[in-house]
């Protein structure tokens, strides 16, 4: 995704951005912590991470 919008705004829109190193597979999908707002997030599809 082209970064035209600041991540702080994307977080408010429930579009998060976890650190790749902190992403884990939990049996149902990929989950991690957003590096910007710290929420638990889950991968919905490629490049789309939403609040868990
Ligand atoms: Zn976030």
mmCIF file of the protein (N, C-alpha, C, O) and its ligand, coordinates in Angstrom:
data_MODEL
# 
_entry.id   MODEL 
# 
loop_
_entity.id 
_entity.type 
_entity.pdbx_number_of_molecules 
1 polymer     1 
2 non-polymer 1 
# 
_entity_poly.entity_id                      1 
_entity_poly.type                           'polypeptide(L)' 
_entity_poly.nstd_linkage                   no 
_entity_poly.nstd_monomer                   no 
_entity_poly.pdbx_seq_one_letter_code       
;(UNK)(UNK)(UNK)(UNK)(UNK)(UNK)(UNK)(UNK)(UNK)(UNK)(UNK)(UNK)(UNK)(UNK)(UNK)(UNK)
(UNK)(UNK)(UNK)(UNK)(UNK)(UNK)(UNK)(UNK)(UNK)(UNK)(UNK)(UNK)(UNK)(UNK)(UNK)(UNK)
(UNK)(UNK)(UNK)(UNK)(UNK)(UNK)(UNK)(UNK)(UNK)(UNK)(UNK)(UNK)(UNK)(UNK)(UNK)(UNK)
(UNK)(UNK)(UNK)(UNK)
;
_entity_poly.pdbx_seq_one_letter_code_can   XXXXXXXXXXXXXXXXXXXXXXXXXXXXXXXXXXXXXXXXXXXXXXXXXXXX 
_entity_poly.pdbx_strand_id                 A 
# 
loop_
_entity_poly_seq.entity_id 
_entity_poly_seq.num 
_entity_poly_seq.mon_id 
_entity_poly_seq.hetero 
1 1  UNK n 
1 2  UNK n 
1 3  UNK n 
1 4  UNK n 
1 5  UNK n 
1 6  UNK n 
1 7  UNK n 
1 8  UNK n 
1 9  UNK n 
1 10 UNK n 
1 11 UNK n 
1 12 UNK n 
1 13 UNK n 
1 14 UNK n 
1 15 UNK n 
1 16 UNK n 
1 17 UNK n 
1 18 UNK n 
1 19 UNK n 
1 20 UNK n 
1 21 UNK n 
1 22 UNK n 
1 23 UNK n 
1 24 UNK n 
1 25 UNK n 
1 26 UNK n 
1 27 UNK n 
1 28 UNK n 
1 29 UNK n 
1 30 UNK n 
1 31 UNK n 
1 32 UNK n 
1 33 UNK n 
1 34 UNK n 
1 35 UNK n 
1 36 UNK n 
1 37 UNK n 
1 38 UNK n 
1 39 UNK n 
1 40 UNK n 
1 41 UNK n 
1 42 UNK n 
1 43 UNK n 
1 44 UNK n 
1 45 UNK n 
1 46 UNK n 
1 47 UNK n 
1 48 UNK n 
1 49 UNK n 
1 50 UNK n 
1 51 UNK n 
1 52 UNK n 
# 
loop_
_struct_asym.id 
_struct_asym.entity_id 
A 1 
B 2 
# 
loop_
_chem_comp.id 
_chem_comp.type 
_chem_comp.mon_nstd_flag 
UNK 'L-peptide linking' . 
ZN  non-polymer         . 
# 
_pdbx_entity_nonpoly.entity_id   2 
_pdbx_entity_nonpoly.name        ? 
_pdbx_entity_nonpoly.comp_id     ZN 
# 
_pdbx_nonpoly_scheme.asym_id         B 
_pdbx_nonpoly_scheme.entity_id       2 
_pdbx_nonpoly_scheme.mon_id          ZN 
_pdbx_nonpoly_scheme.ndb_seq_num     1 
_pdbx_nonpoly_scheme.pdb_seq_num     101 
_pdbx_nonpoly_scheme.auth_seq_num    101 
_pdbx_nonpoly_scheme.pdb_mon_id      ZN 
_pdbx_nonpoly_scheme.auth_mon_id     ZN 
_pdbx_nonpoly_scheme.pdb_strand_id   A 
_pdbx_nonpoly_scheme.pdb_ins_code    . 
# 
loop_
_atom_site.group_PDB 
_atom_site.id 
_atom_site.type_symbol 
_atom_site.label_atom_id 
_atom_site.label_alt_id 
_atom_site.label_comp_id 
_atom_site.label_asym_id 
_atom_site.label_entity_id 
_atom_site.label_seq_id 
_atom_site.pdbx_PDB_ins_code 
_atom_site.Cartn_x 
_atom_site.Cartn_y 
_atom_site.Cartn_z 
_atom_site.occupancy 
_atom_site.B_iso_or_equiv 
_atom_site.pdbx_formal_charge 
_atom_site.auth_seq_id 
_atom_site.auth_comp_id 
_atom_site.auth_asym_id 
_atom_site.auth_atom_id 
_atom_site.pdbx_PDB_model_num 
ATOM   1   N  N  . UNK A 1 1  ? 0.849   -1.199  0.000  1.00 0.00 ? 1   UNK A N  1 
ATOM   2   C  CA . UNK A 1 1  ? 0.000   0.000   0.000  1.00 0.00 ? 1   UNK A CA 1 
ATOM   3   C  C  . UNK A 1 1  ? 0.872   1.232   0.000  1.00 0.00 ? 1   UNK A C  1 
ATOM   4   O  O  . UNK A 1 1  ? 1.844   1.308   0.752  1.00 0.00 ? 1   UNK A O  1 
ATOM   5   N  N  . UNK A 1 2  ? 0.542   2.185   -0.822 1.00 0.00 ? 2   UNK A N  1 
ATOM   6   C  CA . UNK A 1 2  ? 1.280   3.446   -0.851 1.00 0.00 ? 2   UNK A CA 1 
ATOM   7   C  C  . UNK A 1 2  ? 0.911   4.248   0.393  1.00 0.00 ? 2   UNK A C  1 
ATOM   8   O  O  . UNK A 1 2  ? -0.266  4.425   0.705  1.00 0.00 ? 2   UNK A O  1 
ATOM   9   N  N  . UNK A 1 3  ? 1.926   4.728   1.093  1.00 0.00 ? 3   UNK A N  1 
ATOM   10  C  CA . UNK A 1 3  ? 1.707   5.411   2.357  1.00 0.00 ? 3   UNK A CA 1 
ATOM   11  C  C  . UNK A 1 3  ? 1.420   6.889   2.123  1.00 0.00 ? 3   UNK A C  1 
ATOM   12  O  O  . UNK A 1 3  ? 2.316   7.732   2.175  1.00 0.00 ? 3   UNK A O  1 
ATOM   13  N  N  . UNK A 1 4  ? 0.162   7.177   1.867  1.00 0.00 ? 4   UNK A N  1 
ATOM   14  C  CA . UNK A 1 4  ? -0.239  8.570   1.658  1.00 0.00 ? 4   UNK A CA 1 
ATOM   15  C  C  . UNK A 1 4  ? -0.840  9.164   2.927  1.00 0.00 ? 4   UNK A C  1 
ATOM   16  O  O  . UNK A 1 4  ? -0.936  10.381  3.082  1.00 0.00 ? 4   UNK A O  1 
ATOM   17  N  N  . UNK A 1 5  ? -1.243  8.267   3.835  1.00 0.00 ? 5   UNK A N  1 
ATOM   18  C  CA . UNK A 1 5  ? -1.919  8.687   5.058  1.00 0.00 ? 5   UNK A CA 1 
ATOM   19  C  C  . UNK A 1 5  ? -1.028  8.328   6.238  1.00 0.00 ? 5   UNK A C  1 
ATOM   20  O  O  . UNK A 1 5  ? -0.509  7.213   6.287  1.00 0.00 ? 5   UNK A O  1 
ATOM   21  N  N  . UNK A 1 6  ? -0.833  9.234   7.191  1.00 0.00 ? 6   UNK A N  1 
ATOM   22  C  CA . UNK A 1 6  ? -0.002  8.905   8.364  1.00 0.00 ? 6   UNK A CA 1 
ATOM   23  C  C  . UNK A 1 6  ? -0.556  7.691   9.105  1.00 0.00 ? 6   UNK A C  1 
ATOM   24  O  O  . UNK A 1 6  ? -1.769  7.504   9.192  1.00 0.00 ? 6   UNK A O  1 
ATOM   25  N  N  . UNK A 1 7  ? 0.358   6.864   9.642  1.00 0.00 ? 7   UNK A N  1 
ATOM   26  C  CA . UNK A 1 7  ? -0.081  5.652   10.330 1.00 0.00 ? 7   UNK A CA 1 
ATOM   27  C  C  . UNK A 1 7  ? -0.968  5.959   11.529 1.00 0.00 ? 7   UNK A C  1 
ATOM   28  O  O  . UNK A 1 7  ? -1.836  5.155   11.870 1.00 0.00 ? 7   UNK A O  1 
ATOM   29  N  N  . UNK A 1 8  ? -0.769  7.105   12.174 1.00 0.00 ? 8   UNK A N  1 
ATOM   30  C  CA . UNK A 1 8  ? -1.617  7.463   13.319 1.00 0.00 ? 8   UNK A CA 1 
ATOM   31  C  C  . UNK A 1 8  ? -3.083  7.547   12.906 1.00 0.00 ? 8   UNK A C  1 
ATOM   32  O  O  . UNK A 1 8  ? -3.974  7.173   13.668 1.00 0.00 ? 8   UNK A O  1 
ATOM   33  N  N  . UNK A 1 9  ? -3.323  8.037   11.705 1.00 0.00 ? 9   UNK A N  1 
ATOM   34  C  CA . UNK A 1 9  ? -4.700  8.122   11.196 1.00 0.00 ? 9   UNK A CA 1 
ATOM   35  C  C  . UNK A 1 9  ? -5.202  6.730   10.830 1.00 0.00 ? 9   UNK A C  1 
ATOM   36  O  O  . UNK A 1 9  ? -6.351  6.380   11.100 1.00 0.00 ? 9   UNK A O  1 
ATOM   37  N  N  . UNK A 1 10 ? -4.319  5.939   10.208 1.00 0.00 ? 10  UNK A N  1 
ATOM   38  C  CA . UNK A 1 10 ? -4.721  4.580   9.828  1.00 0.00 ? 10  UNK A CA 1 
ATOM   39  C  C  . UNK A 1 10 ? -5.095  3.758   11.064 1.00 0.00 ? 10  UNK A C  1 
ATOM   40  O  O  . UNK A 1 10 ? -6.037  2.967   11.018 1.00 0.00 ? 10  UNK A O  1 
ATOM   41  N  N  . UNK A 1 11 ? -4.370  3.939   12.158 1.00 0.00 ? 11  UNK A N  1 
ATOM   42  C  CA . UNK A 1 11 ? -4.712  3.226   13.392 1.00 0.00 ? 11  UNK A CA 1 
ATOM   43  C  C  . UNK A 1 11 ? -6.138  3.581   13.841 1.00 0.00 ? 11  UNK A C  1 
ATOM   44  O  O  . UNK A 1 11 ? -6.894  2.711   14.271 1.00 0.00 ? 11  UNK A O  1 
ATOM   45  N  N  . UNK A 1 12 ? -6.484  4.833   13.739 1.00 0.00 ? 12  UNK A N  1 
ATOM   46  C  CA . UNK A 1 12 ? -7.831  5.254   14.129 1.00 0.00 ? 12  UNK A CA 1 
ATOM   47  C  C  . UNK A 1 12 ? -8.886  4.617   13.226 1.00 0.00 ? 12  UNK A C  1 
ATOM   48  O  O  . UNK A 1 12 ? -10.032 4.421   13.631 1.00 0.00 ? 12  UNK A O  1 
ATOM   49  N  N  . UNK A 1 13 ? -8.485  4.302   12.009 1.00 0.00 ? 13  UNK A N  1 
ATOM   50  C  CA . UNK A 1 13 ? -9.395  3.678   11.049 1.00 0.00 ? 13  UNK A CA 1 
ATOM   51  C  C  . UNK A 1 13 ? -9.317  2.146   11.119 1.00 0.00 ? 13  UNK A C  1 
ATOM   52  O  O  . UNK A 1 13 ? -9.864  1.444   10.269 1.00 0.00 ? 13  UNK A O  1 
ATOM   53  N  N  . UNK A 1 14 ? -8.618  1.643   12.161 1.00 0.00 ? 14  UNK A N  1 
ATOM   54  C  CA . UNK A 1 14 ? -8.458  0.201   12.347 1.00 0.00 ? 14  UNK A CA 1 
ATOM   55  C  C  . UNK A 1 14 ? -7.681  -0.456  11.203 1.00 0.00 ? 14  UNK A C  1 
ATOM   56  O  O  . UNK A 1 14 ? -8.020  -1.546  10.741 1.00 0.00 ? 14  UNK A O  1 
ATOM   57  N  N  . UNK A 1 15 ? -6.640  0.234   10.764 1.00 0.00 ? 15  UNK A N  1 
ATOM   58  C  CA . UNK A 1 15 ? -5.715  -0.333  9.778  1.00 0.00 ? 15  UNK A CA 1 
ATOM   59  C  C  . UNK A 1 15 ? -4.325  -0.228  10.391 1.00 0.00 ? 15  UNK A C  1 
ATOM   60  O  O  . UNK A 1 15 ? -3.689  0.825   10.339 1.00 0.00 ? 15  UNK A O  1 
ATOM   61  N  N  . UNK A 1 16 ? -3.868  -1.317  10.964 1.00 0.00 ? 16  UNK A N  1 
ATOM   62  C  CA . UNK A 1 16 ? -2.656  -1.286  11.776 1.00 0.00 ? 16  UNK A CA 1 
ATOM   63  C  C  . UNK A 1 16 ? -1.442  -1.828  11.024 1.00 0.00 ? 16  UNK A C  1 
ATOM   64  O  O  . UNK A 1 16 ? -1.545  -2.294  9.890  1.00 0.00 ? 16  UNK A O  1 
ATOM   65  N  N  . UNK A 1 17 ? -0.304  -1.753  11.684 1.00 0.00 ? 17  UNK A N  1 
ATOM   66  C  CA . UNK A 1 17 ? 0.966   -2.074  11.041 1.00 0.00 ? 17  UNK A CA 1 
ATOM   67  C  C  . UNK A 1 17 ? 1.922   -2.699  12.059 1.00 0.00 ? 17  UNK A C  1 
ATOM   68  O  O  . UNK A 1 17 ? 2.736   -1.987  12.648 1.00 0.00 ? 17  UNK A O  1 
ATOM   69  N  N  . UNK A 1 18 ? 1.842   -4.009  12.275 1.00 0.00 ? 18  UNK A N  1 
ATOM   70  C  CA . UNK A 1 18 ? 2.702   -4.645  13.262 1.00 0.00 ? 18  UNK A CA 1 
ATOM   71  C  C  . UNK A 1 18 ? 4.137   -4.821  12.772 1.00 0.00 ? 18  UNK A C  1 
ATOM   72  O  O  . UNK A 1 18 ? 4.401   -4.823  11.570 1.00 0.00 ? 18  UNK A O  1 
ATOM   73  N  N  . UNK A 1 19 ? 5.061   -4.968  13.725 1.00 0.00 ? 19  UNK A N  1 
ATOM   74  C  CA . UNK A 1 19 ? 6.429   -5.349  13.390 1.00 0.00 ? 19  UNK A CA 1 
ATOM   75  C  C  . UNK A 1 19 ? 6.402   -6.772  12.858 1.00 0.00 ? 19  UNK A C  1 
ATOM   76  O  O  . UNK A 1 19 ? 5.788   -7.651  13.463 1.00 0.00 ? 19  UNK A O  1 
ATOM   77  N  N  . UNK A 1 20 ? 7.055   -7.001  11.747 1.00 0.00 ? 20  UNK A N  1 
ATOM   78  C  CA . UNK A 1 20 ? 7.072   -8.349  11.175 1.00 0.00 ? 20  UNK A CA 1 
ATOM   79  C  C  . UNK A 1 20 ? 7.675   -9.353  12.151 1.00 0.00 ? 20  UNK A C  1 
ATOM   80  O  O  . UNK A 1 20 ? 7.230   -10.499 12.213 1.00 0.00 ? 20  UNK A O  1 
ATOM   81  N  N  . UNK A 1 21 ? 8.688   -8.934  12.917 1.00 0.00 ? 21  UNK A N  1 
ATOM   82  C  CA . UNK A 1 21 ? 9.378   -9.855  13.826 1.00 0.00 ? 21  UNK A CA 1 
ATOM   83  C  C  . UNK A 1 21 ? 8.486   -10.295 14.979 1.00 0.00 ? 21  UNK A C  1 
ATOM   84  O  O  . UNK A 1 21 ? 8.718   -11.346 15.576 1.00 0.00 ? 21  UNK A O  1 
ATOM   85  N  N  . UNK A 1 22 ? 7.475   -9.503  15.293 1.00 0.00 ? 22  UNK A N  1 
ATOM   86  C  CA . UNK A 1 22 ? 6.612   -9.817  16.426 1.00 0.00 ? 22  UNK A CA 1 
ATOM   87  C  C  . UNK A 1 22 ? 5.335   -10.545 16.024 1.00 0.00 ? 22  UNK A C  1 
ATOM   88  O  O  . UNK A 1 22 ? 4.487   -10.846 16.865 1.00 0.00 ? 22  UNK A O  1 
ATOM   89  N  N  . UNK A 1 23 ? 5.209   -10.820 14.748 1.00 0.00 ? 23  UNK A N  1 
ATOM   90  C  CA . UNK A 1 23 ? 4.008   -11.500 14.270 1.00 0.00 ? 23  UNK A CA 1 
ATOM   91  C  C  . UNK A 1 23 ? 4.137   -12.999 14.502 1.00 0.00 ? 23  UNK A C  1 
ATOM   92  O  O  . UNK A 1 23 ? 5.159   -13.601 14.173 1.00 0.00 ? 23  UNK A O  1 
ATOM   93  N  N  . UNK A 1 24 ? 3.103   -13.592 15.064 1.00 0.00 ? 24  UNK A N  1 
ATOM   94  C  CA . UNK A 1 24 ? 3.130   -15.031 15.329 1.00 0.00 ? 24  UNK A CA 1 
ATOM   95  C  C  . UNK A 1 24 ? 1.906   -15.711 14.731 1.00 0.00 ? 24  UNK A C  1 
ATOM   96  O  O  . UNK A 1 24 ? 0.857   -15.098 14.531 1.00 0.00 ? 24  UNK A O  1 
ATOM   97  N  N  . UNK A 1 25 ? 2.078   -16.997 14.455 1.00 0.00 ? 25  UNK A N  1 
ATOM   98  C  CA . UNK A 1 25 ? 0.972   -17.823 13.961 1.00 0.00 ? 25  UNK A CA 1 
ATOM   99  C  C  . UNK A 1 25 ? 0.335   -18.475 15.180 1.00 0.00 ? 25  UNK A C  1 
ATOM   100 O  O  . UNK A 1 25 ? 1.028   -19.132 15.957 1.00 0.00 ? 25  UNK A O  1 
ATOM   101 N  N  . UNK A 1 26 ? -0.964  -18.306 15.363 1.00 0.00 ? 26  UNK A N  1 
ATOM   102 C  CA . UNK A 1 26 ? -1.599  -18.867 16.558 1.00 0.00 ? 26  UNK A CA 1 
ATOM   103 C  C  . UNK A 1 26 ? -2.559  -20.011 16.233 1.00 0.00 ? 26  UNK A C  1 
ATOM   104 O  O  . UNK A 1 26 ? -3.375  -20.392 17.071 1.00 0.00 ? 26  UNK A O  1 
ATOM   105 N  N  . UNK A 1 27 ? -2.468  -20.551 15.042 1.00 0.00 ? 27  UNK A N  1 
ATOM   106 C  CA . UNK A 1 27 ? -3.311  -21.680 14.667 1.00 0.00 ? 27  UNK A CA 1 
ATOM   107 C  C  . UNK A 1 27 ? -4.527  -21.250 13.869 1.00 0.00 ? 27  UNK A C  1 
ATOM   108 O  O  . UNK A 1 27 ? -5.041  -22.017 13.055 1.00 0.00 ? 27  UNK A O  1 
ATOM   109 N  N  . UNK A 1 28 ? -4.989  -20.030 14.098 1.00 0.00 ? 28  UNK A N  1 
ATOM   110 C  CA . UNK A 1 28 ? -6.155  -19.516 13.374 1.00 0.00 ? 28  UNK A CA 1 
ATOM   111 C  C  . UNK A 1 28 ? -5.756  -18.442 12.369 1.00 0.00 ? 28  UNK A C  1 
ATOM   112 O  O  . UNK A 1 28 ? -6.493  -18.150 11.428 1.00 0.00 ? 28  UNK A O  1 
ATOM   113 N  N  . UNK A 1 29 ? -4.592  -17.868 12.579 1.00 0.00 ? 29  UNK A N  1 
ATOM   114 C  CA . UNK A 1 29 ? -4.159  -16.802 11.685 1.00 0.00 ? 29  UNK A CA 1 
ATOM   115 C  C  . UNK A 1 29 ? -2.932  -16.125 12.278 1.00 0.00 ? 29  UNK A C  1 
ATOM   116 O  O  . UNK A 1 29 ? -2.414  -16.557 13.308 1.00 0.00 ? 29  UNK A O  1 
ATOM   117 N  N  . UNK A 1 30 ? -2.479  -15.085 11.641 1.00 0.00 ? 30  UNK A N  1 
ATOM   118 C  CA . UNK A 1 30 ? -1.342  -14.328 12.137 1.00 0.00 ? 30  UNK A CA 1 
ATOM   119 C  C  . UNK A 1 30 ? -1.827  -13.239 13.080 1.00 0.00 ? 30  UNK A C  1 
ATOM   120 O  O  . UNK A 1 30 ? -2.815  -12.558 12.806 1.00 0.00 ? 30  UNK A O  1 
ATOM   121 N  N  . UNK A 1 31 ? -1.116  -13.083 14.198 1.00 0.00 ? 31  UNK A N  1 
ATOM   122 C  CA . UNK A 1 31 ? -1.451  -12.003 15.114 1.00 0.00 ? 31  UNK A CA 1 
ATOM   123 C  C  . UNK A 1 31 ? -0.172  -11.330 15.584 1.00 0.00 ? 31  UNK A C  1 
ATOM   124 O  O  . UNK A 1 31 ? 0.911   -11.913 15.527 1.00 0.00 ? 31  UNK A O  1 
ATOM   125 N  N  . UNK A 1 32 ? -0.313  -10.104 16.046 1.00 0.00 ? 32  UNK A N  1 
ATOM   126 C  CA . UNK A 1 32 ? 0.834   -9.344  16.513 1.00 0.00 ? 32  UNK A CA 1 
ATOM   127 C  C  . UNK A 1 32 ? 0.368   -8.092  17.221 1.00 0.00 ? 32  UNK A C  1 
ATOM   128 O  O  . UNK A 1 32 ? -0.817  -7.921  17.506 1.00 0.00 ? 32  UNK A O  1 
ATOM   129 N  N  . UNK A 1 33 ? 1.331   -7.211  17.501 1.00 0.00 ? 33  UNK A N  1 
ATOM   130 C  CA . UNK A 1 33 ? 1.010   -5.940  18.140 1.00 0.00 ? 33  UNK A CA 1 
ATOM   131 C  C  . UNK A 1 33 ? 1.353   -4.816  17.180 1.00 0.00 ? 33  UNK A C  1 
ATOM   132 O  O  . UNK A 1 33 ? 2.436   -4.791  16.595 1.00 0.00 ? 33  UNK A O  1 
ATOM   133 N  N  . UNK A 1 34 ? 0.438   -3.902  17.025 1.00 0.00 ? 34  UNK A N  1 
ATOM   134 C  CA . UNK A 1 34 ? 0.705   -2.737  16.191 1.00 0.00 ? 34  UNK A CA 1 
ATOM   135 C  C  . UNK A 1 34 ? 1.868   -1.943  16.772 1.00 0.00 ? 34  UNK A C  1 
ATOM   136 O  O  . UNK A 1 34 ? 1.882   -1.639  17.965 1.00 0.00 ? 34  UNK A O  1 
ATOM   137 N  N  . UNK A 1 35 ? 2.827   -1.614  15.945 1.00 0.00 ? 35  UNK A N  1 
ATOM   138 C  CA . UNK A 1 35 ? 4.005   -0.891  16.460 1.00 0.00 ? 35  UNK A CA 1 
ATOM   139 C  C  . UNK A 1 35 ? 3.715   0.579   16.706 1.00 0.00 ? 35  UNK A C  1 
ATOM   140 O  O  . UNK A 1 35 ? 4.528   1.281   17.308 1.00 0.00 ? 35  UNK A O  1 
ATOM   141 N  N  . UNK A 1 36 ? 2.574   1.047   16.248 1.00 0.00 ? 36  UNK A N  1 
ATOM   142 C  CA . UNK A 1 36 ? 2.219   2.455   16.420 1.00 0.00 ? 36  UNK A CA 1 
ATOM   143 C  C  . UNK A 1 36 ? 1.324   2.670   17.633 1.00 0.00 ? 36  UNK A C  1 
ATOM   144 O  O  . UNK A 1 36 ? 1.567   3.575   18.431 1.00 0.00 ? 36  UNK A O  1 
ATOM   145 N  N  . UNK A 1 37 ? 0.286   1.844   17.776 1.00 0.00 ? 37  UNK A N  1 
ATOM   146 C  CA . UNK A 1 37 ? -0.648  2.066   18.883 1.00 0.00 ? 37  UNK A CA 1 
ATOM   147 C  C  . UNK A 1 37 ? -0.594  0.943   19.913 1.00 0.00 ? 37  UNK A C  1 
ATOM   148 O  O  . UNK A 1 37 ? -1.190  1.072   20.982 1.00 0.00 ? 37  UNK A O  1 
ATOM   149 N  N  . UNK A 1 38 ? 0.107   -0.159  19.619 1.00 0.00 ? 38  UNK A N  1 
ATOM   150 C  CA . UNK A 1 38 ? 0.309   -1.224  20.594 1.00 0.00 ? 38  UNK A CA 1 
ATOM   151 C  C  . UNK A 1 38 ? -0.851  -2.186  20.763 1.00 0.00 ? 38  UNK A C  1 
ATOM   152 O  O  . UNK A 1 38 ? -0.778  -3.090  21.595 1.00 0.00 ? 38  UNK A O  1 
ATOM   153 N  N  . UNK A 1 39 ? -1.908  -2.020  20.006 1.00 0.00 ? 39  UNK A N  1 
ATOM   154 C  CA . UNK A 1 39 ? -3.047  -2.926  20.116 1.00 0.00 ? 39  UNK A CA 1 
ATOM   155 C  C  . UNK A 1 39 ? -2.699  -4.309  19.583 1.00 0.00 ? 39  UNK A C  1 
ATOM   156 O  O  . UNK A 1 39 ? -1.824  -4.462  18.730 1.00 0.00 ? 39  UNK A O  1 
ATOM   157 N  N  . UNK A 1 40 ? -3.415  -5.333  20.111 1.00 0.00 ? 40  UNK A N  1 
ATOM   158 C  CA . UNK A 1 40 ? -3.347  -6.662  19.515 1.00 0.00 ? 40  UNK A CA 1 
ATOM   159 C  C  . UNK A 1 40 ? -4.080  -6.601  18.179 1.00 0.00 ? 40  UNK A C  1 
ATOM   160 O  O  . UNK A 1 40 ? -5.231  -6.169  18.106 1.00 0.00 ? 40  UNK A O  1 
ATOM   161 N  N  . UNK A 1 41 ? -3.409  -7.033  17.144 1.00 0.00 ? 41  UNK A N  1 
ATOM   162 C  CA . UNK A 1 41 ? -4.023  -6.988  15.820 1.00 0.00 ? 41  UNK A CA 1 
ATOM   163 C  C  . UNK A 1 41 ? -3.911  -8.358  15.159 1.00 0.00 ? 41  UNK A C  1 
ATOM   164 O  O  . UNK A 1 41 ? -3.025  -9.148  15.485 1.00 0.00 ? 41  UNK A O  1 
ATOM   165 N  N  . UNK A 1 42 ? -4.804  -8.622  14.243 1.00 0.00 ? 42  UNK A N  1 
ATOM   166 C  CA . UNK A 1 42 ? -4.871  -9.901  13.544 1.00 0.00 ? 42  UNK A CA 1 
ATOM   167 C  C  . UNK A 1 42 ? -4.908  -9.638  12.047 1.00 0.00 ? 42  UNK A C  1 
ATOM   168 O  O  . UNK A 1 42 ? -5.558  -8.703  11.579 1.00 0.00 ? 42  UNK A O  1 
ATOM   169 N  N  . UNK A 1 43 ? -4.196  -10.481 11.307 1.00 0.00 ? 43  UNK A N  1 
ATOM   170 C  CA . UNK A 1 43 ? -4.160  -10.268 9.869  1.00 0.00 ? 43  UNK A CA 1 
ATOM   171 C  C  . UNK A 1 43 ? -5.461  -10.742 9.224  1.00 0.00 ? 43  UNK A C  1 
ATOM   172 O  O  . UNK A 1 43 ? -5.840  -11.907 9.346  1.00 0.00 ? 43  UNK A O  1 
ATOM   173 N  N  . UNK A 1 44 ? -6.127  -9.835  8.547  1.00 0.00 ? 44  UNK A N  1 
ATOM   174 C  CA . UNK A 1 44 ? -7.393  -10.173 7.892  1.00 0.00 ? 44  UNK A CA 1 
ATOM   175 C  C  . UNK A 1 44 ? -7.125  -10.672 6.470  1.00 0.00 ? 44  UNK A C  1 
ATOM   176 O  O  . UNK A 1 44 ? -7.699  -11.670 6.035  1.00 0.00 ? 44  UNK A O  1 
ATOM   177 N  N  . UNK A 1 45 ? -6.268  -9.982  5.771  1.00 0.00 ? 45  UNK A N  1 
ATOM   178 C  CA . UNK A 1 45 ? -5.780  -10.404 4.466  1.00 0.00 ? 45  UNK A CA 1 
ATOM   179 C  C  . UNK A 1 45 ? -4.456  -9.713  4.244  1.00 0.00 ? 45  UNK A C  1 
ATOM   180 O  O  . UNK A 1 45 ? -3.973  -8.982  5.109  1.00 0.00 ? 45  UNK A O  1 
ATOM   181 N  N  . UNK A 1 46 ? -3.873  -9.943  3.088  1.00 0.00 ? 46  UNK A N  1 
ATOM   182 C  CA . UNK A 1 46 ? -2.554  -9.384  2.830  1.00 0.00 ? 46  UNK A CA 1 
ATOM   183 C  C  . UNK A 1 46 ? -2.538  -7.873  3.095  1.00 0.00 ? 46  UNK A C  1 
ATOM   184 O  O  . UNK A 1 46 ? -3.319  -7.116  2.519  1.00 0.00 ? 46  UNK A O  1 
ATOM   185 N  N  . UNK A 1 47 ? -1.630  -7.459  3.979  1.00 0.00 ? 47  UNK A N  1 
ATOM   186 C  CA . UNK A 1 47 ? -1.419  -6.034  4.308  1.00 0.00 ? 47  UNK A CA 1 
ATOM   187 C  C  . UNK A 1 47 ? -2.583  -5.376  5.039  1.00 0.00 ? 47  UNK A C  1 
ATOM   188 O  O  . UNK A 1 47 ? -2.592  -4.156  5.205  1.00 0.00 ? 47  UNK A O  1 
ATOM   189 N  N  . UNK A 1 48 ? -3.553  -6.151  5.473  1.00 0.00 ? 48  UNK A N  1 
ATOM   190 C  CA . UNK A 1 48 ? -4.676  -5.580  6.228  1.00 0.00 ? 48  UNK A CA 1 
ATOM   191 C  C  . UNK A 1 48 ? -4.703  -6.220  7.605  1.00 0.00 ? 48  UNK A C  1 
ATOM   192 O  O  . UNK A 1 48 ? -4.965  -7.414  7.752  1.00 0.00 ? 48  UNK A O  1 
ATOM   193 N  N  . UNK A 1 49 ? -4.428  -5.404  8.604  1.00 0.00 ? 49  UNK A N  1 
ATOM   194 C  CA . UNK A 1 49 ? -4.400  -5.852  10.001 1.00 0.00 ? 49  UNK A CA 1 
ATOM   195 C  C  . UNK A 1 49 ? -5.458  -5.097  10.778 1.00 0.00 ? 49  UNK A C  1 
ATOM   196 O  O  . UNK A 1 49 ? -5.515  -3.867  10.768 1.00 0.00 ? 49  UNK A O  1 
ATOM   197 N  N  . UNK A 1 50 ? -6.300  -5.877  11.455 1.00 0.00 ? 50  UNK A N  1 
ATOM   198 C  CA . UNK A 1 50 ? -7.370  -5.247  12.217 1.00 0.00 ? 50  UNK A CA 1 
ATOM   199 C  C  . UNK A 1 50 ? -7.294  -5.645  13.677 1.00 0.00 ? 50  UNK A C  1 
ATOM   200 O  O  . UNK A 1 50 ? -6.695  -6.659  14.036 1.00 0.00 ? 50  UNK A O  1 
ATOM   201 N  N  . UNK A 1 51 ? -7.916  -4.823  14.513 1.00 0.00 ? 51  UNK A N  1 
ATOM   202 C  CA . UNK A 1 51 ? -7.956  -5.052  15.946 1.00 0.00 ? 51  UNK A CA 1 
ATOM   203 C  C  . UNK A 1 51 ? -8.464  -6.475  16.217 1.00 0.00 ? 51  UNK A C  1 
ATOM   204 O  O  . UNK A 1 51 ? -9.423  -6.938  15.601 1.00 0.00 ? 51  UNK A O  1 
ATOM   205 N  N  . UNK A 1 52 ? -7.798  -7.145  17.150 1.00 0.00 ? 52  UNK A N  1 
ATOM   206 C  CA . UNK A 1 52 ? -8.192  -8.517  17.452 1.00 0.00 ? 52  UNK A CA 1 
ATOM   207 C  C  . UNK A 1 52 ? -9.431  -8.539  18.352 1.00 0.00 ? 52  UNK A C  1 
ATOM   208 O  O  . UNK A 1 52 ? -9.912  -9.613  18.714 1.00 0.00 ? 52  UNK A O  1 
HETATM 209 ZN ZN . ZN  B 2 .  ? -2.243  0.653   15.231 1.00 0.00 ? 101 ZN  A ZN 1 
# 
